[in-house]
Amino acid sequence: MVFAIPRTRFGWRLFHLFMTLALIFLIYKLIKYPMSKNQIEIVQPKVIEKTVERKPIIHEVTDDGDVSAPVLITVYYEALCPDSKSFVTKQLLPAYEKGARIMDVDLVPYGKATTKIIDDRYEFECQHSYEECEANKVHACVIYYIPKTLERIRYVSCMIQSSSKPIQAGHDCAKQLYIDYHPIKHCAQSEKGSELLKKHGDQTQAVRPKITFIPTVTVDNSSDISSLPALLKDLFGEVCKQFKDIQPNECLDRD
């Protein structure tokens, strides 16, 4: 393009105005679109180091037989991981069915996945194929939409046993458990599912020491991983051990 040299004062004013507007437009584009279309940003979760020492939670049985505080079990797992499948079906679900009154469960489906931003959208890479990422999203939406812990764990336990497509597995388990699948499916196939999975990823990556084995199970958000083998082998027994003096009735009736 060739610009004619202004020959009048009015022409120079128009030329200056044009150049000023062009410069403003260029600055606007650089601010609004700082990344090129194909540029990929790897999301680094924010990890806040806590300097305040966490006080241990005291689990006691009150005089009337209630518990002072339920034991919080957090499970970091993957939807298509064989070890996760074994733990959820053989330890977690039976333990909660026996001891729902004395324990809470926080499910965190993500594991060793990674999160990226591509064209302003979250994209995930999972350890056991792309289908695991889809399954993790369904699990994340199940956790979000099903308020009752037992129903949530039963749904996850059902899905984790399936080798079929995640969306179809979710449908089959919802039908089996008489749960409305429409909001869960819509969530899993939308950006909502990606946002939920991203949050689970942030929670997983924030654990210290860093998670190296899936599933990882913690008690009351403790950073002590020395009890992991025992938790994986006998979850309910480890829950009962958190009550030091008097045992809840659920623990007394184990056999």
MIDOSE-1310 file (N, C-alpha, C; in nm, 2 decimals, decimal comma, always signed):
residues 255
mvfa	+0,08/-0,12/+0,00/+0,00/+0,00/+0,00/+0,09/+0,12/+0,00; +0,06/+0,23/-0,08/+0,14/+0,35/-0,09/+0,06/+0,46/-0,04; +0,11/+0,54/+0,05/+0,05/+0,65/+0,11/+0,09/+0,78/+0,04; +0,00/+0,86/+0,00/+0,03/+0,99/-0,06/+0,08/+1,09/+0,05
iprt	+0,18/+1,17/+0,02/+0,23/+1,27/+0,12/+0,13/+1,38/+0,12; +0,08/+1,42/+0,24/-0,02/+1,53/+0,25/+0,05/+1,66/+0,21; -0,03/+1,74/+0,14/+0,03/+1,87/+0,09/-0,03/+1,99/+0,15; -0,13/+1,96/+0,24/-0,20/+2,08/+0,31/-0,20/+2,05/+0,45
rfgw	-0,23/+2,16/+0,53/-0,24/+2,14/+0,68/-0,35/+2,05/+0,71; -0,47/+2,06/+0,64/-0,58/+1,97/+0,67/-0,54/+1,82/+0,64; -0,47/+1,81/+0,53/-0,42/+1,67/+0,50/-0,33/+1,61/+0,60; -0,24/+1,69/+0,66/-0,16/+1,64/+0,76/-0,24/+1,60/+0,89
rlfh	-0,34/+1,68/+0,92/-0,42/+1,65/+1,04/-0,50/+1,52/+1,01; -0,55/+1,50/+0,89/-0,61/+1,37/+0,86/-0,51/+1,25/+0,87; -0,39/+1,27/+0,82/-0,29/+1,17/+0,83/-0,25/+1,14/+0,97; -0,24/+1,23/+1,06/-0,21/+1,21/+1,20/-0,32/+1,14/+1,27
lfmt	-0,45/+1,18/+1,24/-0,56/+1,11/+1,30/-0,57/+0,96/+1,26; -0,54/+0,94/+1,13/-0,54/+0,80/+1,08/-0,44/+0,71/+1,15; -0,31/+0,77/+1,17/-0,21/+0,69/+1,23/-0,24/+0,67/+1,38; -0,30/+0,77/+1,44/-0,33/+0,75/+1,59/-0,43/+0,64/+1,61
lali	-0,54/+0,64/+1,52/-0,64/+0,54/+1,53/-0,58/+0,40/+1,50; -0,49/+0,39/+1,40/-0,43/+0,26/+1,37/-0,35/+0,21/+1,49; -0,27/+0,30/+1,56/-0,19/+0,26/+1,67/-0,28/+0,22/+1,79; -0,39/+0,28/+1,81/-0,49/+0,24/+1,92/-0,54/+0,11/+1,89
fliy	-0,58/+0,08/+1,76/-0,64/-0,05/+1,72/-0,53/-0,16/+1,75; -0,41/-0,13/+1,71/-0,30/-0,23/+1,73/-0,28/-0,27/+1,87; -0,28/-0,17/+1,96/-0,27/-0,19/+2,11/-0,38/-0,27/+2,16; -0,50/-0,24/+2,11/-0,62/-0,31/+2,16/-0,61/-0,46/+2,12
klik	-0,57/-0,49/+2,00/-0,56/-0,63/+1,95/-0,45/-0,70/+2,04; -0,34/-0,64/+2,07/-0,24/-0,70/+2,15/-0,28/-0,73/+2,29; -0,37/-0,65/+2,35/-0,42/-0,67/+2,48/-0,52/-0,77/+2,48; -0,62/-0,77/+2,39/-0,73/-0,87/+2,39/-0,69/-1,00/+2,34
ypms	-0,59/-1,02/+2,25/-0,55/-1,15/+2,20/-0,40/-1,16/+2,21; -0,35/-1,18/+2,34/-0,20/-1,19/+2,36/-0,14/-1,32/+2,31; -0,22/-1,42/+2,29/-0,17/-1,55/+2,24/-0,22/-1,58/+2,10; -0,13/-1,63/+2,02/-0,17/-1,67/+1,89/-0,26/-1,79/+1,89
knqi	-0,33/-1,82/+1,78/-0,44/-1,92/+1,78/-0,39/-2,06/+1,82; -0,27/-2,09/+1,78/-0,22/-2,23/+1,80/-0,13/-2,24/+1,92; -0,12/-2,13/+1,99/-0,03/-2,13/+2,11/-0,10/-2,21/+2,22; -0,02/-2,29/+2,29/-0,07/-2,37/+2,40/-0,02/-2,33/+2,53
eivq	-0,10/-2,31/+2,63/-0,06/-2,27/+2,76/-0,08/-2,39/+2,86; +0,03/-2,44/+2,92/+0,01/-2,54/+3,02/-0,02/-2,48/+3,15; -0,13/-2,53/+3,21/-0,18/-2,47/+3,34/-0,10/-2,52/+3,45; -0,04/-2,43/+3,53/+0,03/-2,46/+3,65/-0,05/-2,43/+3,77
pkvi	-0,10/-2,53/+3,84/-0,19/-2,50/+3,95/-0,12/-2,42/+4,06; -0,20/-2,33/+4,12/-0,14/-2,25/+4,23/-0,14/-2,33/+4,36; -0,02/-2,34/+4,41/+0,00/-2,42/+4,53/+0,03/-2,32/+4,65; -0,05/-2,32/+4,75/-0,03/-2,23/+4,86/+0,03/-2,31/+4,97
ektv	+0,15/-2,28/+5,01/+0,21/-2,35/+5,12/+0,16/-2,29/+5,25; +0,11/-2,38/+5,33/+0,05/-2,35/+5,46/+0,16/-2,35/+5,57; +0,17/-2,24/+5,63/+0,28/-2,23/+5,74/+0,22/-2,26/+5,88; +0,09/-2,25/+5,89/+0,02/-2,28/+6,02/+0,01/-2,43/+6,03
erkp	+0,05/-2,49/+6,14/+0,05/-2,63/+6,16/-0,10/-2,67/+6,19; -0,14/-2,77/+6,11/-0,28/-2,82/+6,12/-0,30/-2,90/+6,25; -0,41/-2,86/+6,33/-0,44/-2,93/+6,45/-0,51/-3,06/+6,42; -0,47/-3,17/+6,48/-0,53/-3,30/+6,46/-0,68/-3,30/+6,50
iihe	-0,76/-3,36/+6,42/-0,90/-3,37/+6,46/-0,92/-3,48/+6,56; -0,99/-3,46/+6,66/-1,02/-3,56/+6,77/-1,15/-3,62/+6,74; -1,14/-3,75/+6,72/-1,26/-3,83/+6,70/-1,30/-3,91/+6,82; -1,41/-3,88/+6,88/-1,46/-3,94/+7,01/-1,60/-3,98/+6,99
vtdd	-1,64/-4,08/+7,08/-1,78/-4,12/+7,09/-1,84/-4,05/+7,21; -1,94/-3,98/+7,19/-2,01/-3,90/+7,30/-2,09/-4,00/+7,40; -2,13/-3,94/+7,51/-2,20/-4,02/+7,60/-2,33/-4,08/+7,55; -2,39/-4,01/+7,45/-2,52/-4,07/+7,39/-2,49/-4,15/+7,27
gdvs	-2,36/-4,18/+7,24/-2,33/-4,28/+7,13/-2,30/-4,21/+7,00; -2,32/-4,08/+6,99/-2,28/-4,01/+6,87/-2,13/-3,99/+6,86; -2,09/-3,95/+6,74/-1,94/-3,92/+6,72/-1,92/-3,77/+6,71; -1,81/-3,73/+6,77/-1,78/-3,58/+6,78/-1,75/-3,53/+6,64
apvl	-1,69/-3,60/+6,56/-1,66/-3,56/+6,42/-1,63/-3,68/+6,33; -1,70/-3,69/+6,22/-1,67/-3,81/+6,13/-1,53/-3,80/+6,07; -1,48/-3,91/+6,04/-1,34/-3,92/+5,98/-1,35/-3,89/+5,83; -1,27/-3,79/+5,78/-1,28/-3,75/+5,64/-1,18/-3,84/+5,56
itvy	-1,23/-3,91/+5,47/-1,15/-3,99/+5,38/-1,15/-3,92/+5,24; -1,03/-3,88/+5,19/-1,02/-3,82/+5,06/-0,96/-3,92/+4,96; -1,02/-3,95/+4,85/-0,97/-4,05/+4,75/-0,93/-3,98/+4,62; -0,80/-3,98/+4,59/-0,75/-3,93/+4,47/-0,74/-4,04/+4,37
yeal	-0,81/-4,05/+4,26/-0,82/-4,17/+4,18/-0,84/-4,13/+4,03; -0,84/-4,23/+3,95/-0,86/-4,22/+3,81/-0,97/-4,32/+3,77; -1,06/-4,27/+3,67/-1,18/-4,35/+3,64/-1,15/-4,48/+3,57; -1,04/-4,50/+3,50/-1,01/-4,62/+3,43/-0,89/-4,69/+3,49
cpds	-0,85/-4,65/+3,61/-0,73/-4,71/+3,67/-0,77/-4,85/+3,74; -0,70/-4,96/+3,71/-0,74/-5,08/+3,78/-0,72/-5,08/+3,93; -0,62/-5,02/+3,98/-0,60/-5,01/+4,13/-0,72/-4,92/+4,19; -0,76/-4,82/+4,12/-0,87/-4,73/+4,17/-1,00/-4,82/+4,17
ksfv	-1,02/-4,89/+4,06/-1,14/-4,98/+4,06/-1,14/-5,07/+4,17; -1,03/-5,14/+4,20/-1,02/-5,23/+4,31/-1,05/-5,17/+4,45; -1,00/-5,05/+4,47/-1,02/-4,98/+4,60/-1,16/-4,94/+4,61; -1,22/-4,87/+4,51/-1,35/-4,82/+4,52/-1,45/-4,93/+4,54
tkql	-1,44/-5,04/+4,47/-1,54/-5,14/+4,48/-1,52/-5,24/+4,60; -1,40/-5,26/+4,64/-1,37/-5,36/+4,75/-1,35/-5,30/+4,88; -1,31/-5,17/+4,89/-1,29/-5,11/+5,01/-1,38/-4,99/+5,04; -1,38/-4,89/+4,95/-1,46/-4,77/+4,98/-1,61/-4,79/+4,99
lpay	-1,67/-4,85/+4,89/-1,81/-4,87/+4,90/-1,85/-4,96/+5,02; -1,79/-5,07/+5,04/-1,83/-5,15/+5,16/-1,81/-5,08/+5,29; -1,70/-5,00/+5,30/-1,67/-4,93/+5,42/-1,78/-4,82/+5,45; -1,82/-4,75/+5,35/-1,92/-4,64/+5,37/-2,05/-4,70/+5,39
ekga	-2,09/-4,81/+5,33/-2,22/-4,88/+5,36/-2,22/-4,92/+5,51; -2,11/-4,96/+5,56/-2,11/-5,00/+5,71/-2,10/-4,88/+5,80; -2,02/-4,78/+5,76/-1,99/-4,67/+5,85/-2,02/-4,53/+5,80; -2,14/-4,51/+5,74/-2,17/-4,38/+5,69/-2,18/-4,28/+5,80
rimd	-2,22/-4,32/+5,91/-2,24/-4,23/+6,03/-2,10/-4,17/+6,08; -2,00/-4,25/+6,06/-1,87/-4,22/+6,13/-1,76/-4,17/+6,03; -1,80/-4,15/+5,90/-1,70/-4,11/+5,80/-1,77/-4,02/+5,69; -1,69/-3,93/+5,64/-1,72/-3,85/+5,52/-1,62/-3,89/+5,41
vdlv	-1,67/-3,87/+5,29/-1,58/-3,91/+5,17/-1,58/-3,80/+5,07; -1,46/-3,76/+5,03/-1,44/-3,67/+4,93/-1,37/-3,74/+4,81; -1,44/-3,74/+4,70/-1,39/-3,81/+4,58/-1,32/-3,71/+4,49; -1,20/-3,74/+4,44/-1,12/-3,65/+4,35/-1,07/-3,72/+4,23
pygk	-1,15/-3,72/+4,12/-1,11/-3,79/+4,00/-1,02/-3,71/+3,91; -0,90/-3,75/+3,90/-0,80/-3,67/+3,82/-0,67/-3,75/+3,81; -0,61/-3,79/+3,92/-0,49/-3,87/+3,92/-0,37/-3,80/+3,86; -0,31/-3,87/+3,76/-0,18/-3,82/+3,70/-0,21/-3,75/+3,57
attk	-0,33/-3,70/+3,55/-0,36/-3,63/+3,43/-0,29/-3,49/+3,43; -0,29/-3,42/+3,31/-0,24/-3,29/+3,30/-0,35/-3,20/+3,23; -0,34/-3,07/+3,26/-0,44/-2,98/+3,21/-0,37/-2,88/+3,12; -0,42/-2,85/+3,01/-0,37/-2,74/+2,92/-0,48/-2,65/+2,88
iidd	-0,45/-2,53/+2,83/-0,54/-2,44/+2,77/-0,51/-2,43/+2,63; -0,61/-2,46/+2,54/-0,59/-2,45/+2,40/-0,71/-2,37/+2,34; -0,68/-2,26/+2,28/-0,78/-2,17/+2,22/-0,89/-2,14/+2,33; -0,84/-2,10/+2,45/-0,92/-2,06/+2,56/-1,02/-2,17/+2,61
ryef	-0,98/-2,30/+2,59/-1,06/-2,41/+2,64/-0,96/-2,51/+2,72; -1,02/-2,57/+2,82/-0,94/-2,67/+2,89/-0,93/-2,80/+2,81; -0,81/-2,85/+2,80/-0,79/-2,98/+2,74/-0,71/-3,07/+2,84; -0,74/-3,20/+2,84/-0,67/-3,29/+2,94/-0,60/-3,40/+2,87
ecqh	-0,50/-3,45/+2,93/-0,43/-3,57/+2,89/-0,43/-3,66/+3,01; -0,48/-3,79/+3,00/-0,49/-3,88/+3,11/-0,41/-4,00/+3,09; -0,38/-4,07/+3,20/-0,28/-4,18/+3,20/-0,33/-4,30/+3,12; -0,46/-4,32/+3,12/-0,52/-4,44/+3,06/-0,61/-4,40/+2,94
syee	-0,56/-4,32/+2,85/-0,62/-4,28/+2,73/-0,72/-4,16/+2,74; -0,76/-4,11/+2,62/-0,86/-4,00/+2,62/-0,99/-4,04/+2,68; -1,03/-4,16/+2,67/-1,16/-4,21/+2,73/-1,16/-4,19/+2,88; -1,04/-4,20/+2,94/-1,04/-4,18/+3,09/-1,07/-4,03/+3,12
cean	-1,02/-3,94/+3,04/-1,05/-3,80/+3,06/-1,20/-3,78/+3,05; -1,27/-3,84/+2,95/-1,41/-3,84/+2,94/-1,48/-3,89/+3,07; -1,43/-4,01/+3,11/-1,49/-4,07/+3,23/-1,47/-3,99/+3,35; -1,35/-3,93/+3,37/-1,32/-3,84/+3,48/-1,42/-3,72/+3,48
kvha	-1,45/-3,67/+3,37/-1,55/-3,56/+3,36/-1,69/-3,61/+3,41; -1,73/-3,73/+3,36/-1,86/-3,78/+3,41/-1,86/-3,79/+3,56; -1,75/-3,85/+3,62/-1,74/-3,86/+3,76/-1,74/-3,73/+3,83; -1,67/-3,63/+3,77/-1,68/-3,50/+3,83/-1,82/-3,44/+3,84
cviy	-1,89/-3,46/+3,73/-2,03/-3,41/+3,72/-2,12/-3,49/+3,82; -2,10/-3,62/+3,83/-2,17/-3,70/+3,93/-2,15/-3,65/+4,07; -2,03/-3,62/+4,10/-1,99/-3,56/+4,24/-2,06/-3,43/+4,26; -2,07/-3,35/+4,15/-2,13/-3,22/+4,16/-2,28/-3,22/+4,18
yipk	-2,35/-3,31/+4,10/-2,49/-3,31/+4,10/-2,56/-3,41/+4,19; -2,49/-3,51/+4,25/-2,56/-3,60/+4,34/-2,52/-3,56/+4,48; -2,61/-3,51/+4,56/-2,57/-3,46/+4,70/-2,55/-3,57/+4,80; -2,61/-3,68/+4,79/-2,60/-3,79/+4,89/-2,48/-3,87/+4,87
tler	-2,39/-3,88/+4,97/-2,26/-3,94/+4,95/-2,28/-4,09/+4,91; -2,37/-4,17/+4,97/-2,38/-4,31/+4,94/-2,42/-4,33/+4,80; -2,52/-4,25/+4,75/-2,56/-4,26/+4,61/-2,44/-4,22/+4,51; -2,37/-4,12/+4,55/-2,25/-4,08/+4,48/-2,15/-4,19/+4,46
iryv	-2,12/-4,26/+4,58/-2,02/-4,36/+4,58/-2,07/-4,48/+4,50; -2,20/-4,52/+4,51/-2,25/-4,63/+4,44/-2,25/-4,60/+4,29; -2,27/-4,48/+4,25/-2,27/-4,44/+4,11/-2,12/-4,46/+4,05; -2,03/-4,40/+4,13/-1,89/-4,41/+4,09/-1,84/-4,56/+4,08
scmi	-1,88/-4,63/+4,18/-1,85/-4,78/+4,19/-1,90/-4,85/+4,07; -2,02/-4,82/+4,03/-2,08/-4,88/+3,91/-2,01/-4,84/+3,79; -1,98/-4,72/+3,77/-1,91/-4,67/+3,64/-1,77/-4,72/+3,63; -1,70/-4,73/+3,74/-1,56/-4,77/+3,74/-1,54/-4,91/+3,70
qsss	-1,65/-4,99/+3,71/-1,64/-5,13/+3,67/-1,67/-5,16/+3,52; -1,71/-5,05/+3,45/-1,75/-5,06/+3,31/-1,63/-5,04/+3,22; -1,62/-5,11/+3,11/-1,52/-5,09/+3,01/-1,58/-5,03/+2,89; -1,71/-5,00/+2,89/-1,77/-4,94/+2,77/-1,74/-4,79/+2,77
kpiq	-1,80/-4,72/+2,67/-1,78/-4,58/+2,66/-1,83/-4,50/+2,78; -1,76/-4,40/+2,83/-1,80/-4,33/+2,95/-1,94/-4,28/+2,95; -1,98/-4,21/+2,84/-2,11/-4,15/+2,84/-2,22/-4,26/+2,85; -2,20/-4,37/+2,78/-2,29/-4,48/+2,78/-2,29/-4,55/+2,92
aghd	-2,17/-4,57/+2,98/-2,16/-4,63/+3,11/-2,23/-4,54/+3,21; -2,22/-4,41/+3,20/-2,29/-4,32/+3,29/-2,44/-4,34/+3,28; -2,49/-4,35/+3,16/-2,63/-4,37/+3,13/-2,68/-4,50/+3,20; -2,60/-4,61/+3,17/-2,64/-4,74/+3,23/-2,65/-4,74/+3,38
cakq	-2,55/-4,68/+3,44/-2,55/-4,67/+3,59/-2,66/-4,59/+3,64; -2,69/-4,48/+3,58/-2,79/-4,39/+3,62/-2,93/-4,46/+3,62; -2,95/-4,54/+3,51/-3,07/-4,62/+3,50/-3,08/-4,72/+3,61; -2,97/-4,79/+3,63/-2,96/-4,89/+3,74/-2,99/-4,84/+3,88
lyid	-2,95/-4,71/+3,90/-2,96/-4,65/+4,04/-3,08/-4,56/+4,05; -3,16/-4,55/+3,94/-3,28/-4,46/+3,94/-3,24/-4,31/+3,96; -3,14/-4,27/+3,89/-3,09/-4,13/+3,90/-3,11/-4,06/+3,76; -3,15/-3,94/+3,77/-3,17/-3,86/+3,64/-3,03/-3,83/+3,58
yhpi	-3,01/-3,88/+3,46/-2,88/-3,87/+3,39/-2,87/-3,74/+3,31; -2,97/-3,68/+3,28/-2,97/-3,57/+3,18/-2,88/-3,45/+3,23; -2,89/-3,40/+3,35/-2,79/-3,30/+3,39/-2,65/-3,34/+3,40; -2,63/-3,47/+3,44/-2,49/-3,52/+3,44/-2,43/-3,53/+3,30
khca	-2,51/-3,58/+3,21/-2,46/-3,60/+3,07/-2,43/-3,46/+3,01; -2,52/-3,37/+3,03/-2,50/-3,23/+2,97/-2,38/-3,17/+3,03; -2,36/-3,18/+3,16/-2,24/-3,13/+3,23/-2,11/-3,19/+3,17; -2,11/-3,32/+3,16/-1,99/-3,39/+3,11/-1,95/-3,35/+2,97
qsek	-2,05/-3,32/+2,89/-2,02/-3,28/+2,75/-2,01/-3,13/+2,72; -2,01/-3,05/+2,83/-2,00/-2,91/+2,82/-1,87/-2,86/+2,89; -1,85/-2,73/+2,89/-1,74/-2,67/+2,95/-1,75/-2,68/+3,11; -1,87/-2,70/+3,16/-1,89/-2,72/+3,30/-1,81/-2,84/+3,35
gsel	-1,82/-2,95/+3,27/-1,74/-3,07/+3,31/-1,59/-3,04/+3,31; -1,55/-2,97/+3,21/-1,40/-2,93/+3,21/-1,36/-2,85/+3,33; -1,45/-2,75/+3,36/-1,42/-2,67/+3,48/-1,41/-2,75/+3,61; -1,50/-2,84/+3,62/-1,50/-2,92/+3,74/-1,38/-3,01/+3,75
lkkh	-1,34/-3,07/+3,63/-1,22/-3,16/+3,63/-1,10/-3,07/+3,66; -1,09/-2,95/+3,61/-0,98/-2,86/+3,63/-0,97/-2,84/+3,78; -1,08/-2,82/+3,85/-1,07/-2,80/+4,00/-1,02/-2,92/+4,07; -1,06/-3,04/+4,02/-1,01/-3,16/+4,08/-0,86/-3,17/+4,06
gdqt	-0,82/-3,13/+3,94/-0,67/-3,13/+3,91/-0,60/-3,04/+4,00; -0,65/-2,92/+4,03/-0,58/-2,82/+4,12/-0,57/-2,88/+4,26; -0,68/-2,95/+4,30/-0,68/-3,01/+4,44/-0,58/-3,12/+4,44; -0,57/-3,20/+4,34/-0,47/-3,31/+4,33/-0,33/-3,26/+4,33
qavr	-0,30/-3,16/+4,25/-0,16/-3,11/+4,24/-0,12/-3,03/+4,36; -0,21/-2,99/+4,44/-0,18/-2,91/+4,56/-0,14/-3,00/+4,68; -0,16/-3,13/+4,67/-0,12/-3,22/+4,78/+0,03/-3,23/+4,80; +0,07/-3,22/+4,92/+0,21/-3,23/+4,95/+0,23/-3,33/+5,07
pkit	+0,32/-3,43/+5,05/+0,41/-3,44/+4,94/+0,33/-3,48/+4,81; +0,39/-3,46/+4,70/+0,33/-3,48/+4,57/+0,28/-3,62/+4,55; +0,16/-3,64/+4,50/+0,11/-3,77/+4,48/+0,18/-3,85/+4,37; +0,23/-3,97/+4,40/+0,30/-4,05/+4,30/+0,23/-4,18/+4,28
fipt	+0,13/-4,22/+4,36/+0,06/-4,34/+4,34/-0,09/-4,32/+4,34; -0,16/-4,39/+4,24/-0,30/-4,37/+4,23/-0,36/-4,51/+4,25; -0,46/-4,53/+4,34/-0,52/-4,42/+4,42/-0,44/-4,38/+4,54; -0,44/-4,25/+4,58/-0,39/-4,21/+4,71/-0,51/-4,17/+4,80
vtvd	-0,50/-4,22/+4,92/-0,61/-4,20/+5,02/-0,55/-4,13/+5,14; -0,62/-4,02/+5,18/-0,57/-3,95/+5,30/-0,68/-3,95/+5,41; -0,64/-3,93/+5,53/-0,73/-3,92/+5,65/-0,73/-3,78/+5,70; -0,84/-3,72/+5,71/-0,85/-3,58/+5,76/-0,75/-3,49/+5,70
nssd	-0,73/-3,50/+5,57/-0,64/-3,42/+5,49/-0,49/-3,42/+5,54; -0,46/-3,53/+5,61/-0,32/-3,54/+5,66/-0,22/-3,56/+5,55; -0,10/-3,50/+5,56/+0,01/-3,52/+5,47/+0,09/-3,64/+5,49; +0,06/-3,72/+5,59/+0,13/-3,84/+5,63/+0,08/-3,96/+5,54
issl	+0,17/-4,00/+5,45/+0,13/-4,11/+5,36/+0,18/-4,24/+5,40; +0,24/-4,25/+5,52/+0,29/-4,38/+5,57/+0,18/-4,48/+5,59; +0,05/-4,43/+5,61/-0,06/-4,52/+5,64/-0,13/-4,57/+5,51; -0,08/-4,52/+5,39/-0,15/-4,55/+5,27/-0,17/-4,70/+5,24
pall	-0,06/-4,79/+5,26/-0,08/-4,93/+5,24/-0,19/-4,99/+5,32; -0,20/-4,95/+5,45/-0,30/-5,00/+5,54/-0,44/-4,95/+5,50; -0,45/-4,83/+5,45/-0,58/-4,77/+5,41/-0,63/-4,85/+5,28; -0,54/-4,88/+5,19/-0,58/-4,95/+5,07/-0,62/-5,09/+5,10
kdlf	-0,57/-5,15/+5,21/-0,59/-5,29/+5,24/-0,72/-5,31/+5,33; -0,74/-5,22/+5,43/-0,85/-5,23/+5,52/-0,89/-5,09/+5,56; -0,97/-5,02/+5,47/-1,01/-4,89/+5,49/-1,09/-4,87/+5,62; -1,19/-4,96/+5,63/-1,28/-4,95/+5,75/-1,21/-4,97/+5,88
gevc	-1,12/-5,06/+5,88/-1,04/-5,08/+6,00/-0,96/-4,96/+6,04; -0,90/-4,89/+5,94/-0,82/-4,77/+5,96/-0,91/-4,65/+6,01; -1,03/-4,65/+5,96/-1,13/-4,55/+6,01/-1,16/-4,57/+6,15; -1,18/-4,69/+6,19/-1,21/-4,72/+6,33/-1,10/-4,69/+6,42
kqfk	-0,97/-4,70/+6,37/-0,85/-4,67/+6,46/-0,84/-4,52/+6,49; -0,92/-4,44/+6,42/-0,91/-4,29/+6,45/-0,98/-4,26/+6,58; -1,07/-4,36/+6,63/-1,13/-4,34/+6,76/-1,05/-4,41/+6,87; -0,98/-4,33/+6,94/-0,87/-4,39/+7,03/-0,93/-4,46/+7,15
diqp	-1,03/-4,41/+7,22/-1,08/-4,46/+7,34/-1,20/-4,56/+7,32; -1,31/-4,50/+7,31/-1,43/-4,58/+7,29/-1,46/-4,59/+7,14; -1,49/-4,71/+7,10/-1,52/-4,74/+6,96/-1,67/-4,72/+6,93; -1,70/-4,66/+6,81/-1,84/-4,65/+6,77/-1,90/-4,79/+6,75
necl	-2,03/-4,80/+6,76/-2,09/-4,93/+6,75/-2,06/-5,00/+6,62; -2,05/-4,92/+6,51/-2,02/-4,98/+6,38/-1,89/-5,06/+6,38; -1,79/-5,01/+6,46/-1,66/-5,08/+6,47/-1,67/-5,20/+6,56; -1,75/-5,20/+6,66/-1,77/-5,31/+6,75/-1,84/-5,43/+6,68
drd	-1,92/-5,39/+6,58/-2,00/-5,50/+6,51/-1,94/-5,54/+6,38; -1,81/-5,51/+6,36/-1,74/-5,54/+6,23/-1,76/-5,68/+6,18; -1,75/-5,77/+6,28/-1,75/-5,92/+6,24/-1,89/-5,97/+6,24
